[in-house]
Amino acid sequence: MKYKCKCKTFDVYKTTMKVVDGEVINPETYCKECKTYGEYIKEHKGYGGIIKKPNGTIAKRSDLRM
């Protein structure tokens, strides 16, 4: 997984989650140089999309006949 802090981008392969002052952090993503926690960079953009019917309405899941 890729993370980005204020000064660089780095890879972390195993993380733990911790709640500190009501905020969820990953201790392994702490950067000692800029003294901040890295934010996760989403690599996969997904397959999402809206399927529209001819009259402009959005299709329900049951309307999809595959």
PDBQT receptor file of N, H, CA, C and O in Angstrom, charges set to zero:
ATOM      1  N   MET A   1       0.839  -1.166   0.000  1.00  0.00    +0.000 N 
ATOM      2  CA  MET A   1       0.000   0.000   0.000  1.00  0.00    +0.000 C 
ATOM      3  C   MET A   1       0.888   1.235   0.000  1.00  0.00    +0.000 C 
ATOM      4  O   MET A   1       1.912   1.277   0.682  1.00  0.00    +0.000 OA
ATOM      5  N   LYS A   2       0.494   2.216  -0.756  1.00  0.00    +0.000 N 
ATOM      6  H   LYS A   2      -0.337   2.182  -1.310  1.00  0.00    +0.000 HD
ATOM      7  CA  LYS A   2       1.276   3.438  -0.853  1.00  0.00    +0.000 C 
ATOM      8  C   LYS A   2       0.693   4.510   0.056  1.00  0.00    +0.000 C 
ATOM      9  O   LYS A   2      -0.522   4.682   0.154  1.00  0.00    +0.000 OA
ATOM     10  N   TYR A   3       1.595   5.223   0.715  1.00  0.00    +0.000 N 
ATOM     11  H   TYR A   3       2.582   5.084   0.636  1.00  0.00    +0.000 HD
ATOM     12  CA  TYR A   3       1.215   6.323   1.592  1.00  0.00    +0.000 C 
ATOM     13  C   TYR A   3       2.026   7.547   1.206  1.00  0.00    +0.000 C 
ATOM     14  O   TYR A   3       3.133   7.433   0.681  1.00  0.00    +0.000 OA
ATOM     15  N   LYS A   4       1.461   8.728   1.473  1.00  0.00    +0.000 N 
ATOM     16  H   LYS A   4       0.562   8.821   1.900  1.00  0.00    +0.000 HD
ATOM     17  CA  LYS A   4       2.128   9.979   1.149  1.00  0.00    +0.000 C 
ATOM     18  C   LYS A   4       2.065  10.894   2.354  1.00  0.00    +0.000 C 
ATOM     19  O   LYS A   4       0.997  11.130   2.918  1.00  0.00    +0.000 OA
ATOM     20  N   CYS A   5       3.227  11.409   2.745  1.00  0.00    +0.000 N 
ATOM     21  H   CYS A   5       4.095  11.217   2.286  1.00  0.00    +0.000 HD
ATOM     22  CA  CYS A   5       3.286  12.418   3.800  1.00  0.00    +0.000 C 
ATOM     23  C   CYS A   5       3.630  13.755   3.139  1.00  0.00    +0.000 C 
ATOM     24  O   CYS A   5       3.536  13.875   1.918  1.00  0.00    +0.000 OA
ATOM     25  N   LYS A   6       4.015  14.733   3.904  1.00  0.00    +0.000 N 
ATOM     26  H   LYS A   6       4.091  14.636   4.896  1.00  0.00    +0.000 HD
ATOM     27  CA  LYS A   6       4.310  16.053   3.344  1.00  0.00    +0.000 C 
ATOM     28  C   LYS A   6       5.590  16.065   2.506  1.00  0.00    +0.000 C 
ATOM     29  O   LYS A   6       5.724  16.882   1.595  1.00  0.00    +0.000 OA
ATOM     30  N   CYS A   7       6.530  15.165   2.808  1.00  0.00    +0.000 N 
ATOM     31  H   CYS A   7       6.421  14.502   3.548  1.00  0.00    +0.000 HD
ATOM     32  CA  CYS A   7       7.831  15.241   2.135  1.00  0.00    +0.000 C 
ATOM     33  C   CYS A   7       8.115  14.113   1.144  1.00  0.00    +0.000 C 
ATOM     34  O   CYS A   7       9.000  14.267   0.303  1.00  0.00    +0.000 OA
ATOM     35  N   LYS A   8       7.398  12.977   1.207  1.00  0.00    +0.000 N 
ATOM     36  H   LYS A   8       6.679  12.851   1.891  1.00  0.00    +0.000 HD
ATOM     37  CA  LYS A   8       7.728  11.860   0.313  1.00  0.00    +0.000 C 
ATOM     38  C   LYS A   8       6.571  10.882   0.190  1.00  0.00    +0.000 C 
ATOM     39  O   LYS A   8       5.563  10.997   0.887  1.00  0.00    +0.000 OA
ATOM     40  N   THR A   9       6.735   9.914  -0.711  1.00  0.00    +0.000 N 
ATOM     41  H   THR A   9       7.555   9.820  -1.277  1.00  0.00    +0.000 HD
ATOM     42  CA  THR A   9       5.797   8.807  -0.900  1.00  0.00    +0.000 C 
ATOM     43  C   THR A   9       6.534   7.516  -0.550  1.00  0.00    +0.000 C 
ATOM     44  O   THR A   9       7.692   7.340  -0.930  1.00  0.00    +0.000 OA
ATOM     45  N   PHE A  10       5.867   6.612   0.175  1.00  0.00    +0.000 N 
ATOM     46  H   PHE A  10       4.927   6.755   0.483  1.00  0.00    +0.000 HD
ATOM     47  CA  PHE A  10       6.534   5.385   0.591  1.00  0.00    +0.000 C 
ATOM     48  C   PHE A  10       5.548   4.226   0.629  1.00  0.00    +0.000 C 
ATOM     49  O   PHE A  10       4.336   4.436   0.677  1.00  0.00    +0.000 OA
ATOM     50  N   ASP A  11       6.072   3.001   0.606  1.00  0.00    +0.000 N 
ATOM     51  H   ASP A  11       7.057   2.831   0.567  1.00  0.00    +0.000 HD
ATOM     52  CA  ASP A  11       5.266   1.783   0.651  1.00  0.00    +0.000 C 
ATOM     53  C   ASP A  11       5.287   1.195   2.060  1.00  0.00    +0.000 C 
ATOM     54  O   ASP A  11       6.328   1.161   2.716  1.00  0.00    +0.000 OA
ATOM     55  N   VAL A  12       4.133   0.739   2.508  1.00  0.00    +0.000 N 
ATOM     56  H   VAL A  12       3.288   0.767   1.975  1.00  0.00    +0.000 HD
ATOM     57  CA  VAL A  12       4.004   0.030   3.775  1.00  0.00    +0.000 C 
ATOM     58  C   VAL A  12       3.213  -1.232   3.481  1.00  0.00    +0.000 C 
ATOM     59  O   VAL A  12       2.136  -1.158   2.890  1.00  0.00    +0.000 OA
ATOM     60  N   TYR A  13       3.724  -2.385   3.879  1.00  0.00    +0.000 N 
ATOM     61  H   TYR A  13       4.599  -2.445   4.359  1.00  0.00    +0.000 HD
ATOM     62  CA  TYR A  13       3.098  -3.649   3.537  1.00  0.00    +0.000 C 
ATOM     63  C   TYR A  13       2.196  -4.203   4.627  1.00  0.00    +0.000 C 
ATOM     64  O   TYR A  13       1.318  -5.019   4.344  1.00  0.00    +0.000 OA
ATOM     65  N   LYS A  14       2.397  -3.774   5.870  1.00  0.00    +0.000 N 
ATOM     66  H   LYS A  14       3.110  -3.112   6.100  1.00  0.00    +0.000 HD
ATOM     67  CA  LYS A  14       1.585  -4.265   6.973  1.00  0.00    +0.000 C 
ATOM     68  C   LYS A  14       1.374  -3.113   7.952  1.00  0.00    +0.000 C 
ATOM     69  O   LYS A  14       2.336  -2.488   8.399  1.00  0.00    +0.000 OA
ATOM     70  N   THR A  15       0.113  -2.834   8.284  1.00  0.00    +0.000 N 
ATOM     71  H   THR A  15      -0.669  -3.342   7.921  1.00  0.00    +0.000 HD
ATOM     72  CA  THR A  15      -0.179  -1.731   9.191  1.00  0.00    +0.000 C 
ATOM     73  C   THR A  15      -1.140  -2.167  10.281  1.00  0.00    +0.000 C 
ATOM     74  O   THR A  15      -1.825  -3.183  10.159  1.00  0.00    +0.000 OA
ATOM     75  N   THR A  16      -1.178  -1.390  11.338  1.00  0.00    +0.000 N 
ATOM     76  H   THR A  16      -0.621  -0.565  11.437  1.00  0.00    +0.000 HD
ATOM     77  CA  THR A  16      -2.154  -1.560  12.395  1.00  0.00    +0.000 C 
ATOM     78  C   THR A  16      -2.911  -0.248  12.533  1.00  0.00    +0.000 C 
ATOM     79  O   THR A  16      -2.392   0.812  12.182  1.00  0.00    +0.000 OA
ATOM     80  N   MET A  17      -4.127  -0.313  13.040  1.00  0.00    +0.000 N 
ATOM     81  H   MET A  17      -4.549  -1.174  13.325  1.00  0.00    +0.000 HD
ATOM     82  CA  MET A  17      -4.924   0.887  13.217  1.00  0.00    +0.000 C 
ATOM     83  C   MET A  17      -5.008   1.215  14.697  1.00  0.00    +0.000 C 
ATOM     84  O   MET A  17      -5.123   0.327  15.542  1.00  0.00    +0.000 OA
ATOM     85  N   LYS A  18      -4.947   2.510  14.997  1.00  0.00    +0.000 N 
ATOM     86  H   LYS A  18      -4.853   3.231  14.311  1.00  0.00    +0.000 HD
ATOM     87  CA  LYS A  18      -4.970   2.972  16.372  1.00  0.00    +0.000 C 
ATOM     88  C   LYS A  18      -5.820   4.243  16.433  1.00  0.00    +0.000 C 
ATOM     89  O   LYS A  18      -5.774   5.064  15.516  1.00  0.00    +0.000 OA
ATOM     90  N   VAL A  19      -6.586   4.405  17.497  1.00  0.00    +0.000 N 
ATOM     91  H   VAL A  19      -6.623   3.738  18.241  1.00  0.00    +0.000 HD
ATOM     92  CA  VAL A  19      -7.382   5.616  17.673  1.00  0.00    +0.000 C 
ATOM     93  C   VAL A  19      -6.687   6.493  18.698  1.00  0.00    +0.000 C 
ATOM     94  O   VAL A  19      -6.487   6.088  19.843  1.00  0.00    +0.000 OA
ATOM     95  N   VAL A  20      -6.319   7.703  18.277  1.00  0.00    +0.000 N 
ATOM     96  H   VAL A  20      -6.481   8.032  17.347  1.00  0.00    +0.000 HD
ATOM     97  CA  VAL A  20      -5.656   8.663  19.154  1.00  0.00    +0.000 C 
ATOM     98  C   VAL A  20      -6.424   9.978  19.056  1.00  0.00    +0.000 C 
ATOM     99  O   VAL A  20      -6.527  10.560  17.976  1.00  0.00    +0.000 OA
ATOM    100  N   ASP A  21      -6.956  10.440  20.165  1.00  0.00    +0.000 N 
ATOM    101  H   ASP A  21      -6.872   9.967  21.042  1.00  0.00    +0.000 HD
ATOM    102  CA  ASP A  21      -7.727  11.688  20.227  1.00  0.00    +0.000 C 
ATOM    103  C   ASP A  21      -8.883  11.690  19.226  1.00  0.00    +0.000 C 
ATOM    104  O   ASP A  21      -9.155  12.715  18.601  1.00  0.00    +0.000 OA
ATOM    105  N   GLY A  22      -9.562  10.559  19.070  1.00  0.00    +0.000 N 
ATOM    106  H   GLY A  22      -9.341   9.726  19.578  1.00  0.00    +0.000 HD
ATOM    107  CA  GLY A  22     -10.703  10.467  18.170  1.00  0.00    +0.000 C 
ATOM    108  C   GLY A  22     -10.345  10.379  16.703  1.00  0.00    +0.000 C 
ATOM    109  O   GLY A  22     -11.228  10.470  15.849  1.00  0.00    +0.000 OA
ATOM    110  N   GLU A  23      -9.087  10.207  16.391  1.00  0.00    +0.000 N 
ATOM    111  H   GLU A  23      -8.370  10.133  17.084  1.00  0.00    +0.000 HD
ATOM    112  CA  GLU A  23      -8.632  10.117  14.999  1.00  0.00    +0.000 C 
ATOM    113  C   GLU A  23      -7.968   8.764  14.770  1.00  0.00    +0.000 C 
ATOM    114  O   GLU A  23      -7.174   8.315  15.596  1.00  0.00    +0.000 OA
ATOM    115  N   VAL A  24      -8.287   8.115  13.656  1.00  0.00    +0.000 N 
ATOM    116  H   VAL A  24      -8.933   8.480  12.985  1.00  0.00    +0.000 HD
ATOM    117  CA  VAL A  24      -7.708   6.816  13.330  1.00  0.00    +0.000 C 
ATOM    118  C   VAL A  24      -6.368   7.039  12.630  1.00  0.00    +0.000 C 
ATOM    119  O   VAL A  24      -6.295   7.748  11.626  1.00  0.00    +0.000 OA
ATOM    120  N   ILE A  25      -5.307   6.427  13.168  1.00  0.00    +0.000 N 
ATOM    121  H   ILE A  25      -5.366   5.852  13.984  1.00  0.00    +0.000 HD
ATOM    122  CA  ILE A  25      -3.973   6.567  12.579  1.00  0.00    +0.000 C 
ATOM    123  C   ILE A  25      -3.352   5.192  12.386  1.00  0.00    +0.000 C 
ATOM    124  O   ILE A  25      -3.777   4.212  12.997  1.00  0.00    +0.000 OA
ATOM    125  N   ASN A  26      -2.346   5.135  11.532  1.00  0.00    +0.000 N 
ATOM    126  H   ASN A  26      -2.001   5.931  11.036  1.00  0.00    +0.000 HD
ATOM    127  CA  ASN A  26      -1.532   3.937  11.350  1.00  0.00    +0.000 C 
ATOM    128  C   ASN A  26      -0.125   4.285  11.835  1.00  0.00    +0.000 C 
ATOM    129  O   ASN A  26       0.570   5.062  11.181  1.00  0.00    +0.000 OA
ATOM    130  N   PRO A  27       0.309   3.725  12.966  1.00  0.00    +0.000 N 
ATOM    131  CA  PRO A  27       1.615   4.091  13.518  1.00  0.00    +0.000 C 
ATOM    132  C   PRO A  27       2.793   3.822  12.572  1.00  0.00    +0.000 C 
ATOM    133  O   PRO A  27       3.812   4.509  12.645  1.00  0.00    +0.000 OA
ATOM    134  N   GLU A  28       2.658   2.826  11.683  1.00  0.00    +0.000 N 
ATOM    135  H   GLU A  28       1.830   2.268  11.623  1.00  0.00    +0.000 HD
ATOM    136  CA  GLU A  28       3.749   2.508  10.760  1.00  0.00    +0.000 C 
ATOM    137  C   GLU A  28       3.932   3.562   9.677  1.00  0.00    +0.000 C 
ATOM    138  O   GLU A  28       4.960   3.568   9.000  1.00  0.00    +0.000 OA
ATOM    139  N   THR A  29       2.974   4.443   9.496  1.00  0.00    +0.000 N 
ATOM    140  H   THR A  29       2.138   4.438  10.045  1.00  0.00    +0.000 HD
ATOM    141  CA  THR A  29       3.063   5.451   8.443  1.00  0.00    +0.000 C 
ATOM    142  C   THR A  29       3.623   6.778   8.954  1.00  0.00    +0.000 C 
ATOM    143  O   THR A  29       3.588   7.775   8.233  1.00  0.00    +0.000 OA
ATOM    144  N   TYR A  30       4.130   6.806  10.165  1.00  0.00    +0.000 N 
ATOM    145  H   TYR A  30       4.158   5.996  10.750  1.00  0.00    +0.000 HD
ATOM    146  CA  TYR A  30       4.681   8.041  10.727  1.00  0.00    +0.000 C 
ATOM    147  C   TYR A  30       6.016   8.361  10.062  1.00  0.00    +0.000 C 
ATOM    148  O   TYR A  30       6.891   7.500   9.972  1.00  0.00    +0.000 OA
ATOM    149  N   CYS A  31       6.168   9.585   9.601  1.00  0.00    +0.000 N 
ATOM    150  H   CYS A  31       5.456  10.284   9.674  1.00  0.00    +0.000 HD
ATOM    151  CA  CYS A  31       7.403  10.039   8.963  1.00  0.00    +0.000 C 
ATOM    152  C   CYS A  31       8.214  10.837   9.986  1.00  0.00    +0.000 C 
ATOM    153  O   CYS A  31       7.726  11.833  10.520  1.00  0.00    +0.000 OA
ATOM    154  N   LYS A  32       9.425  10.413  10.255  1.00  0.00    +0.000 N 
ATOM    155  H   LYS A  32       9.821   9.604   9.821  1.00  0.00    +0.000 HD
ATOM    156  CA  LYS A  32      10.271  11.090  11.236  1.00  0.00    +0.000 C 
ATOM    157  C   LYS A  32      10.845  12.399  10.699  1.00  0.00    +0.000 C 
ATOM    158  O   LYS A  32      11.213  13.284  11.472  1.00  0.00    +0.000 OA
ATOM    159  N   GLU A  33      10.920  12.519   9.381  1.00  0.00    +0.000 N 
ATOM    160  H   GLU A  33      10.621  11.801   8.753  1.00  0.00    +0.000 HD
ATOM    161  CA  GLU A  33      11.490  13.734   8.792  1.00  0.00    +0.000 C 
ATOM    162  C   GLU A  33      10.542  14.926   8.897  1.00  0.00    +0.000 C 
ATOM    163  O   GLU A  33      10.953  16.013   9.302  1.00  0.00    +0.000 OA
ATOM    164  N   CYS A  34       9.272  14.726   8.533  1.00  0.00    +0.000 N 
ATOM    165  H   CYS A  34       8.937  13.843   8.204  1.00  0.00    +0.000 HD
ATOM    166  CA  CYS A  34       8.323  15.850   8.585  1.00  0.00    +0.000 C 
ATOM    167  C   CYS A  34       7.375  15.753   9.786  1.00  0.00    +0.000 C 
ATOM    168  O   CYS A  34       6.539  16.633   9.987  1.00  0.00    +0.000 OA
ATOM    169  N   LYS A  35       7.503  14.682  10.587  1.00  0.00    +0.000 N 
ATOM    170  H   LYS A  35       8.183  13.967  10.425  1.00  0.00    +0.000 HD
ATOM    171  CA  LYS A  35       6.738  14.476  11.806  1.00  0.00    +0.000 C 
ATOM    172  C   LYS A  35       5.224  14.509  11.594  1.00  0.00    +0.000 C 
ATOM    173  O   LYS A  35       4.491  15.131  12.363  1.00  0.00    +0.000 OA
ATOM    174  N   THR A  36       4.761  13.820  10.522  1.00  0.00    +0.000 N 
ATOM    175  H   THR A  36       5.356  13.314   9.898  1.00  0.00    +0.000 HD
ATOM    176  CA  THR A  36       3.332  13.675  10.244  1.00  0.00    +0.000 C 
ATOM    177  C   THR A  36       3.053  12.220   9.882  1.00  0.00    +0.000 C 
ATOM    178  O   THR A  36       3.973  11.447   9.615  1.00  0.00    +0.000 OA
ATOM    179  N   TYR A  37       1.783  11.863   9.878  1.00  0.00    +0.000 N 
ATOM    180  H   TYR A  37       1.036  12.492  10.096  1.00  0.00    +0.000 HD
ATOM    181  CA  TYR A  37       1.372  10.528   9.461  1.00  0.00    +0.000 C 
ATOM    182  C   TYR A  37       1.024  10.561   7.985  1.00  0.00    +0.000 C 
ATOM    183  O   TYR A  37       0.431  11.526   7.503  1.00  0.00    +0.000 OA
ATOM    184  N   GLY A  38       1.392   9.507   7.263  1.00  0.00    +0.000 N 
ATOM    185  H   GLY A  38       1.874   8.723   7.654  1.00  0.00    +0.000 HD
ATOM    186  CA  GLY A  38       1.104   9.431   5.844  1.00  0.00    +0.000 C 
ATOM    187  C   GLY A  38      -0.356   9.128   5.583  1.00  0.00    +0.000 C 
ATOM    188  O   GLY A  38      -1.016   8.476   6.391  1.00  0.00    +0.000 OA
ATOM    189  N   GLU A  39      -0.861   9.603   4.450  1.00  0.00    +0.000 N 
ATOM    190  H   GLU A  39      -0.324  10.133   3.794  1.00  0.00    +0.000 HD
ATOM    191  CA  GLU A  39      -2.226   9.338   4.027  1.00  0.00    +0.000 C 
ATOM    192  C   GLU A  39      -2.206   8.293   2.926  1.00  0.00    +0.000 C 
ATOM    193  O   GLU A  39      -1.311   8.284   2.081  1.00  0.00    +0.000 OA
ATOM    194  N   TYR A  40      -3.200   7.409   2.942  1.00  0.00    +0.000 N 
ATOM    195  H   TYR A  40      -3.927   7.416   3.628  1.00  0.00    +0.000 HD
ATOM    196  CA  TYR A  40      -3.288   6.322   1.980  1.00  0.00    +0.000 C 
ATOM    197  C   TYR A  40      -3.575   6.866   0.586  1.00  0.00    +0.000 C 
ATOM    198  O   TYR A  40      -4.439   7.725   0.412  1.00  0.00    +0.000 OA
ATOM    199  N   ILE A  41      -2.847   6.363  -0.403  1.00  0.00    +0.000 N 
ATOM    200  H   ILE A  41      -2.145   5.665  -0.262  1.00  0.00    +0.000 HD
ATOM    201  CA  ILE A  41      -3.067   6.717  -1.800  1.00  0.00    +0.000 C 
ATOM    202  C   ILE A  41      -3.820   5.569  -2.445  1.00  0.00    +0.000 C 
ATOM    203  O   ILE A  41      -3.306   4.453  -2.518  1.00  0.00    +0.000 OA
ATOM    204  N   LYS A  42      -5.032   5.829  -2.916  1.00  0.00    +0.000 N 
ATOM    205  H   LYS A  42      -5.450   6.736  -2.857  1.00  0.00    +0.000 HD
ATOM    206  CA  LYS A  42      -5.850   4.800  -3.537  1.00  0.00    +0.000 C 
ATOM    207  C   LYS A  42      -5.313   4.521  -4.934  1.00  0.00    +0.000 C 
ATOM    208  O   LYS A  42      -5.275   5.418  -5.777  1.00  0.00    +0.000 OA
ATOM    209  N   GLU A  43      -4.897   3.282  -5.184  1.00  0.00    +0.000 N 
ATOM    210  H   GLU A  43      -4.928   2.553  -4.499  1.00  0.00    +0.000 HD
ATOM    211  CA  GLU A  43      -4.292   2.920  -6.457  1.00  0.00    +0.000 C 
ATOM    212  C   GLU A  43      -5.327   2.426  -7.464  1.00  0.00    +0.000 C 
ATOM    213  O   GLU A  43      -5.208   2.692  -8.660  1.00  0.00    +0.000 OA
ATOM    214  N   HIS A  44      -6.338   1.710  -6.983  1.00  0.00    +0.000 N 
ATOM    215  H   HIS A  44      -6.434   1.494  -6.011  1.00  0.00    +0.000 HD
ATOM    216  CA  HIS A  44      -7.344   1.144  -7.873  1.00  0.00    +0.000 C 
ATOM    217  C   HIS A  44      -8.526   2.097  -7.947  1.00  0.00    +0.000 C 
ATOM    218  O   HIS A  44      -9.113   2.434  -6.918  1.00  0.00    +0.000 OA
ATOM    219  N   LYS A  45      -8.878   2.528  -9.128  1.00  0.00    +0.000 N 
ATOM    220  H   LYS A  45      -8.402   2.254  -9.963  1.00  0.00    +0.000 HD
ATOM    221  CA  LYS A  45      -9.957   3.499  -9.310  1.00  0.00    +0.000 C 
ATOM    222  C   LYS A  45     -11.337   2.864  -9.295  1.00  0.00    +0.000 C 
ATOM    223  O   LYS A  45     -12.332   3.574  -9.147  1.00  0.00    +0.000 OA
ATOM    224  N   GLY A  46     -11.428   1.553  -9.444  1.00  0.00    +0.000 N 
ATOM    225  H   GLY A  46     -10.620   0.976  -9.564  1.00  0.00    +0.000 HD
ATOM    226  CA  GLY A  46     -12.704   0.862  -9.345  1.00  0.00    +0.000 C 
ATOM    227  C   GLY A  46     -13.380   0.652 -10.686  1.00  0.00    +0.000 C 
ATOM    228  O   GLY A  46     -12.907   1.112 -11.725  1.00  0.00    +0.000 OA
ATOM    229  N   TYR A  47     -14.487  -0.049 -10.635  1.00  0.00    +0.000 N 
ATOM    230  H   TYR A  47     -14.871  -0.423  -9.790  1.00  0.00    +0.000 HD
ATOM    231  CA  TYR A  47     -15.249  -0.387 -11.821  1.00  0.00    +0.000 C 
ATOM    232  C   TYR A  47     -16.584   0.351 -11.859  1.00  0.00    +0.000 C 
ATOM    233  O   TYR A  47     -17.429   0.057 -12.704  1.00  0.00    +0.000 OA
ATOM    234  N   GLY A  48     -16.777   1.288 -10.969  1.00  0.00    +0.000 N 
ATOM    235  H   GLY A  48     -16.091   1.527 -10.283  1.00  0.00    +0.000 HD
ATOM    236  CA  GLY A  48     -18.076   1.928 -10.786  1.00  0.00    +0.000 C 
ATOM    237  C   GLY A  48     -18.576   2.688 -11.990  1.00  0.00    +0.000 C 
ATOM    238  O   GLY A  48     -17.805   3.106 -12.853  1.00  0.00    +0.000 OA
ATOM    239  N   GLY A  49     -19.854   2.854 -12.030  1.00  0.00    +0.000 N 
ATOM    240  H   GLY A  49     -20.481   2.515 -11.329  1.00  0.00    +0.000 HD
ATOM    241  CA  GLY A  49     -20.508   3.613 -13.074  1.00  0.00    +0.000 C 
ATOM    242  C   GLY A  49     -22.001   3.512 -12.914  1.00  0.00    +0.000 C 
ATOM    243  O   GLY A  49     -22.500   2.551 -12.328  1.00  0.00    +0.000 OA
ATOM    244  N   ILE A  50     -22.718   4.478 -13.421  1.00  0.00    +0.000 N 
ATOM    245  H   ILE A  50     -22.312   5.258 -13.897  1.00  0.00    +0.000 HD
ATOM    246  CA  ILE A  50     -24.168   4.485 -13.329  1.00  0.00    +0.000 C 
ATOM    247  C   ILE A  50     -24.730   3.985 -14.648  1.00  0.00    +0.000 C 
ATOM    248  O   ILE A  50     -24.328   4.431 -15.722  1.00  0.00    +0.000 OA
ATOM    249  N   ILE A  51     -25.661   3.057 -14.550  1.00  0.00    +0.000 N 
ATOM    250  H   ILE A  51     -25.988   2.694 -13.677  1.00  0.00    +0.000 HD
ATOM    251  CA  ILE A  51     -26.314   2.535 -15.748  1.00  0.00    +0.000 C 
ATOM    252  C   ILE A  51     -27.647   3.258 -15.900  1.00  0.00    +0.000 C 
ATOM    253  O   ILE A  51     -28.526   3.147 -15.046  1.00  0.00    +0.000 OA
ATOM    254  N   LYS A  52     -27.784   3.992 -16.986  1.00  0.00    +0.000 N 
ATOM    255  H   LYS A  52     -27.069   4.082 -17.680  1.00  0.00    +0.000 HD
ATOM    256  CA  LYS A  52     -29.002   4.777 -17.213  1.00  0.00    +0.000 C 
ATOM    257  C   LYS A  52     -29.901   4.086 -18.227  1.00  0.00    +0.000 C 
ATOM    258  O   LYS A  52     -29.436   3.508 -19.210  1.00  0.00    +0.000 OA
ATOM    259  N   LYS A  53     -31.196   4.162 -17.963  1.00  0.00    +0.000 N 
ATOM    260  H   LYS A  53     -31.574   4.632 -17.165  1.00  0.00    +0.000 HD
ATOM    261  CA  LYS A  53     -32.188   3.659 -18.905  1.00  0.00    +0.000 C 
ATOM    262  C   LYS A  53     -32.428   4.720 -19.986  1.00  0.00    +0.000 C 
ATOM    263  O   LYS A  53     -32.047   5.878 -19.812  1.00  0.00    +0.000 OA
ATOM    264  N   PRO A  54     -33.051   4.334 -21.088  1.00  0.00    +0.000 N 
ATOM    265  CA  PRO A  54     -33.296   5.292 -22.171  1.00  0.00    +0.000 C 
ATOM    266  C   PRO A  54     -34.102   6.525 -21.770  1.00  0.00    +0.000 C 
ATOM    267  O   PRO A  54     -33.886   7.597 -22.336  1.00  0.00    +0.000 OA
ATOM    268  N   ASN A  55     -35.029   6.408 -20.806  1.00  0.00    +0.000 N 
ATOM    269  H   ASN A  55     -35.204   5.537 -20.346  1.00  0.00    +0.000 HD
ATOM    270  CA  ASN A  55     -35.832   7.556 -20.410  1.00  0.00    +0.000 C 
ATOM    271  C   ASN A  55     -35.151   8.446 -19.367  1.00  0.00    +0.000 C 
ATOM    272  O   ASN A  55     -35.773   9.385 -18.870  1.00  0.00    +0.000 OA
ATOM    273  N   GLY A  56     -33.897   8.173 -19.028  1.00  0.00    +0.000 N 
ATOM    274  H   GLY A  56     -33.392   7.410 -19.432  1.00  0.00    +0.000 HD
ATOM    275  CA  GLY A  56     -33.131   9.018 -18.115  1.00  0.00    +0.000 C 
ATOM    276  C   GLY A  56     -33.116   8.572 -16.676  1.00  0.00    +0.000 C 
ATOM    277  O   GLY A  56     -32.439   9.193 -15.856  1.00  0.00    +0.000 OA
ATOM    278  N   THR A  57     -33.851   7.499 -16.326  1.00  0.00    +0.000 N 
ATOM    279  H   THR A  57     -34.401   6.994 -16.992  1.00  0.00    +0.000 HD
ATOM    280  CA  THR A  57     -33.842   7.004 -14.956  1.00  0.00    +0.000 C 
ATOM    281  C   THR A  57     -32.670   6.044 -14.767  1.00  0.00    +0.000 C 
ATOM    282  O   THR A  57     -32.097   5.541 -15.733  1.00  0.00    +0.000 OA
ATOM    283  N   ILE A  58     -32.335   5.807 -13.531  1.00  0.00    +0.000 N 
ATOM    284  H   ILE A  58     -32.801   6.216 -12.746  1.00  0.00    +0.000 HD
ATOM    285  CA  ILE A  58     -31.211   4.930 -13.216  1.00  0.00    +0.000 C 
ATOM    286  C   ILE A  58     -31.734   3.523 -12.965  1.00  0.00    +0.000 C 
ATOM    287  O   ILE A  58     -32.723   3.338 -12.255  1.00  0.00    +0.000 OA
ATOM    288  N   ALA A  59     -31.060   2.523 -13.555  1.00  0.00    +0.000 N 
ATOM    289  H   ALA A  59     -30.257   2.673 -14.132  1.00  0.00    +0.000 HD
ATOM    290  CA  ALA A  59     -31.484   1.125 -13.446  1.00  0.00    +0.000 C 
ATOM    291  C   ALA A  59     -31.216   0.591 -12.043  1.00  0.00    +0.000 C 
ATOM    292  O   ALA A  59     -30.189   0.903 -11.441  1.00  0.00    +0.000 OA
ATOM    293  N   LYS A  60     -32.142  -0.212 -11.528  1.00  0.00    +0.000 N 
ATOM    294  H   LYS A  60     -32.976  -0.465 -12.018  1.00  0.00    +0.000 HD
ATOM    295  CA  LYS A  60     -31.939  -0.898 -10.262  1.00  0.00    +0.000 C 
ATOM    296  C   LYS A  60     -31.140  -2.166 -10.520  1.00  0.00    +0.000 C 
ATOM    297  O   LYS A  60     -30.988  -2.587 -11.666  1.00  0.00    +0.000 OA
ATOM    298  N   ARG A  61     -30.640  -2.760  -9.478  1.00  0.00    +0.000 N 
ATOM    299  H   ARG A  61     -30.764  -2.418  -8.546  1.00  0.00    +0.000 HD
ATOM    300  CA  ARG A  61     -29.846  -3.970  -9.611  1.00  0.00    +0.000 C 
ATOM    301  C   ARG A  61     -30.672  -5.108 -10.221  1.00  0.00    +0.000 C 
ATOM    302  O   ARG A  61     -30.145  -5.904 -10.997  1.00  0.00    +0.000 OA
ATOM    303  N   SER A  62     -31.958  -5.190  -9.876  1.00  0.00    +0.000 N 
ATOM    304  H   SER A  62     -32.386  -4.543  -9.245  1.00  0.00    +0.000 HD
ATOM    305  CA  SER A  62     -32.810  -6.269 -10.416  1.00  0.00    +0.000 C 
ATOM    306  C   SER A  62     -33.129  -6.066 -11.885  1.00  0.00    +0.000 C 
ATOM    307  O   SER A  62     -33.531  -7.010 -12.565  1.00  0.00    +0.000 OA
ATOM    308  N   ASP A  63     -32.954  -4.835 -12.392  1.00  0.00    +0.000 N 
ATOM    309  H   ASP A  63     -32.627  -4.068 -11.840  1.00  0.00    +0.000 HD
ATOM    310  CA  ASP A  63     -33.224  -4.555 -13.800  1.00  0.00    +0.000 C 
ATOM    311  C   ASP A  63     -32.094  -5.047 -14.712  1.00  0.00    +0.000 C 
ATOM    312  O   ASP A  63     -32.271  -5.141 -15.926  1.00  0.00    +0.000 OA
ATOM    313  N   LEU A  64     -30.963  -5.351 -14.140  1.00  0.00    +0.000 N 
ATOM    314  H   LEU A  64     -30.819  -5.274 -13.153  1.00  0.00    +0.000 HD
ATOM    315  CA  LEU A  64     -29.821  -5.784 -14.941  1.00  0.00    +0.000 C 
ATOM    316  C   LEU A  64     -29.948  -7.272 -15.223  1.00  0.00    +0.000 C 
ATOM    317  O   LEU A  64     -29.768  -8.093 -14.323  1.00  0.00    +0.000 OA
ATOM    318  N   ARG A  65     -30.249  -7.618 -16.440  1.00  0.00    +0.000 N 
ATOM    319  H   ARG A  65     -30.395  -6.951 -17.171  1.00  0.00    +0.000 HD
ATOM    320  CA  ARG A  65     -30.392  -9.036 -16.808  1.00  0.00    +0.000 C 
ATOM    321  C   ARG A  65     -29.134  -9.470 -17.539  1.00  0.00    +0.000 C 
ATOM    322  O   ARG A  65     -28.927  -9.147 -18.709  1.00  0.00    +0.000 OA
ATOM    323  N   MET A  66     -28.309 -10.201 -16.830  1.00  0.00    +0.000 N 
ATOM    324  H   MET A  66     -28.476 -10.464 -15.880  1.00  0.00    +0.000 HD
ATOM    325  CA  MET A  66     -27.043 -10.650 -17.416  1.00  0.00    +0.000 C 
ATOM    326  C   MET A  66     -27.050 -12.119 -17.630  1.00  0.00    +0.000 C 
ATOM    327  O   MET A  66     -26.067 -12.677 -18.116  1.00  0.00    +0.000 OA
TER     328      MET A  66
